[in-house]
């Protein structure tokens, strides 16, 4: 599979050492995903959904940002990078359009470039409660898919739209952070989705649109001792009734 690295779509000014006050923390890391190929219908989201929380640096330590007035103007943009974080992999050439050079043959067909990272790559800030009931500013990426297999990282850029410069129509990236590496599997080798986390369930209960999978039922000790016995007895009774109905009646 041939990958390409292209400049990011946003012409944003990188942060200076003196302008960084906010810091993003990835509180829910991506683990795996199933590659969705070059079709447009079979999109499979990165699992679990990536969740970031905003912190503010003060006197050399990080403090959770609990509330702000312009939370809707806080935006995080996501990009796809190689595992080592050096190469941008947001786009990829379709392998069917890449033809090896042949001697004496001129090819006028250019390789077709596709987005490798699909879905919603921008998240606004949300004022929500964490799993302990503490308020915070969260950014949720629940609709990200990757076309091609491999090992990747996600890079997140934090932007405050209210701090933009109207004359230059630009704004500064206030903070950047990488996720942990994750694996994109082929459909045949994909091990399946993980269970929904406590944080995902908590944010979903507060109105964030997240796909929540049902919890696996954990059987208690009492269930093993009594419920299993009751189930077995009920099955035995049903089998006895069926056998009695099938036996021919003897004449008196």
C-alpha positions in Angstrom: 0.0 0.0 0.0 1.5 3.3 -1.0 1.0 6.2 1.3 1.7 9.9 0.8 2.3 12.8 3.1 0.8 16.1 2.2 0.5 19.4 4.1 -2.4 19.8 6.5 -5.6 21.4 5.1 -5.5 24.2 7.6 -2.9 27.0 7.3 -2.5 27.6 11.0 0.3 29.3 12.8 2.2 27.0 15.1 2.4 28.0 18.7 5.3 29.9 20.2 6.8 29.0 23.6 5.2 32.0 25.2 1.7 31.6 23.9 1.0 28.1 25.2 -1.3 28.3 28.2 -3.8 25.5 27.5 -2.9 21.8 27.2 -4.8 18.9 25.8 -4.8 15.6 27.6 -6.0 12.4 25.8 -8.1 10.8 28.5 -9.4 8.0 26.3 -6.8 6.6 23.8 -7.6 4.8 20.5 -6.8 1.1 20.5 -7.8 -0.3 17.1 -9.9 0.0 14.0 -11.0 -2.0 11.0 -9.8 -0.6 7.7 -12.7 0.6 5.6 -10.9 0.4 2.2 -11.8 2.7 -0.7 -15.5 2.2 -0.6 -17.7 5.0 0.8 -20.3 2.9 2.7 -18.3 0.5 4.9 -16.9 2.9 7.4 -15.7 1.5 10.7 -15.0 3.9 13.6 -11.8 3.9 15.5 -12.4 2.1 18.8 -12.8 3.3 21.5 -13.8 6.9 20.5 -11.0 9.3 21.3 -11.8 11.8 24.1 -9.6 14.7 25.1 -9.9 17.0 28.1 -8.6 20.6 28.3 -6.2 21.6 31.0 -4.5 24.9 31.8 -0.9 25.3 32.8 -0.3 27.5 35.9 2.9 27.8 37.9 4.4 24.7 36.4 1.5 22.4 37.0 -1.6 21.4 35.1 -5.1 22.2 36.3 -8.4 21.0 34.9 -10.4 23.7 33.1 -13.9 23.3 34.6 -15.8 26.1 32.8 -15.3 28.8 30.2 -17.6 31.4 28.6 -16.8 30.7 25.0 -16.6 26.9 25.0 -18.3 26.7 21.6 -15.3 28.6 20.1 -12.8 26.1 21.4 -12.1 23.7 18.6 -9.8 20.7 18.2 -8.7 19.5 14.7 -7.5 15.9 14.2 -4.9 14.6 11.8 -3.6 11.1 11.0 0.2 10.5 11.4 2.6 7.6 11.1 3.4 5.6 14.3 6.6 7.6 14.8 4.7 10.9 14.5 6.9 12.1 11.6 4.8 11.7 8.5 1.3 13.0 7.9 -0.9 10.2 6.5 -4.2 12.0 6.0 -4.3 11.1 2.3 -3.3 8.0 0.3 -3.1 7.1 -3.4 -5.6 4.5 -4.6 -3.5 1.5 -5.5 -5.5 0.7 -8.6 -4.4 4.1 -10.1 -0.7 3.6 -9.5 1.0 2.0 -12.5 4.7 1.1 -12.6 6.7 2.9 -15.3 7.1 0.8 -18.5 9.9 1.3 -21.0 8.6 3.1 -24.2 5.1 3.6 -22.8 3.8 7.0 -21.7 1.0 7.1 -19.1 -1.1 10.3 -18.8 -3.2 9.0 -16.0 -2.3 10.6 -12.7 -2.7 8.6 -9.4 -5.9 9.4 -7.6 -5.5 10.8 -4.1 -8.1 9.8 -1.5 -8.6 10.9 2.1 -7.1 8.2 4.4 -8.7 9.7 7.5 -12.5 9.8 7.2 -15.3 11.1 9.3 -15.6 14.2 11.4 -12.1 15.5 12.1 -13.2 18.6 14.1 -14.8 18.7 17.6 -16.1 21.7 19.5 -15.7 21.8 23.2 -18.3 20.5 25.6 -18.8 21.3 29.2 -19.5 17.9 30.8 -18.9 15.9 33.9 -16.3 13.2 34.2 -16.9 9.8 35.8 -16.4 11.3 39.2 -18.9 14.1 38.7 -16.3 16.8 38.2 -16.9 19.4 35.5 -14.5 19.7 32.6 -14.1 20.7 28.9 -14.1 17.7 26.6 -13.6 17.1 22.9 -15.0 13.9 21.5 -14.1 12.1 18.2 -16.6 9.3 17.7 -16.7 9.3 13.9 -13.2 8.6 12.7 -12.3 5.9 10.2 -9.1 4.9 8.4 -9.0 3.4 4.9 -5.6 1.5 5.0 -4.1 -0.9 7.4 -1.1 0.0 9.5 0.1 1.5 12.7 -0.8 5.2 13.3 -1.1 8.0 15.7 -3.7 10.8 15.9 -2.5 14.4 16.2 -4.8 17.0 17.8 -4.5 20.7 17.4 -6.3 23.0 19.8 -7.6 26.3 18.5 -9.5 29.2 20.2 -11.5 30.9 17.4 -12.2 33.9 19.6 -8.4 34.6 19.6 -8.2 34.9 15.8 -6.9 37.9 13.9 -9.6 39.4 11.6 -7.2 41.3 9.4 -5.1 38.2 8.5 -8.0 35.7 8.7 -5.8 33.4 10.8 -5.6 32.0 14.3 -3.0 30.3 16.3 -2.7 26.7 17.3 -2.5 26.9 21.1 -1.5 23.4 21.8 -0.7 20.1 20.0 -0.8 16.5 21.4 -0.4 13.0 19.9 -2.4 10.0 20.9 -0.8 6.6 21.6 -0.2 4.4 18.6 -3.1 2.2 17.4 -3.5 -0.5 14.9 -5.8 -0.5 11.8 -6.5 -4.2 10.9 -7.8 -5.8 7.7 -11.4 -7.1 7.8 -10.1 -10.6 8.2 -7.7 -10.0 11.1 -9.8 -7.4 13.0 -10.3 -8.8 16.5 -13.5 -7.0 17.1 -14.8 -3.9 19.0 -13.9 -3.3 22.7 -16.5 -2.9 25.4 -17.8 0.6 25.9 -15.8 2.4 28.6 -17.2 4.0 31.8 -16.2 7.4 30.4 -18.0 6.8 27.1 -21.2 5.7 29.0 -21.0 8.8 31.2 -20.7 11.2 28.3 -23.4 9.4 26.4 -25.8 9.8 29.4 -25.1 13.6 29.2 -26.2 13.8 25.6 -23.1 13.1 23.5 -23.9 10.8 20.6 -21.8 7.7 21.2 -22.5 4.1 20.2 -22.7 2.3 23.4 -22.5 -1.5 23.4 -24.5 -3.5 25.9 -22.6 -4.7 29.0 -21.8 -8.4 29.2 -23.9 -10.0 31.9 -21.7 -11.0 34.9 -23.3 -13.9 36.7 -23.3 -13.7 40.5 -22.5 -16.6 42.8 -26.2 -16.9 43.7 -27.0 -17.2 40.0 -24.6 -20.1 39.6 -26.0 -21.9 42.7 -29.7 -21.5 42.2 -30.6 -20.1 38.8 -28.6 -22.8 37.0 -30.4 -25.5 39.0 -33.8 -24.0 38.3 -33.0 -23.8 34.6 -31.9 -27.5 34.5 -35.0 -28.6 36.4 -37.2 -26.7 34.0 -35.5 -28.3 31.0 -35.8 -31.8 32.5 -39.6 -31.2 33.2 -40.1 -30.1 29.6 -38.3 -33.2 28.3 -40.4 -35.5 30.5 -43.6 -33.9 29.3 -42.5 -34.3 25.7 -41.7 -38.0 26.2 -45.0 -38.6 27.9 -46.9 -37.0 25.0 -44.9 -39.2 22.4 -45.6 -42.5 24.2 -48.7 -44.5 22.8 -51.6 -44.9 25.1 -52.2 -48.6 26.3 -55.7 -50.0 26.0 -57.3 -50.8 29.3 
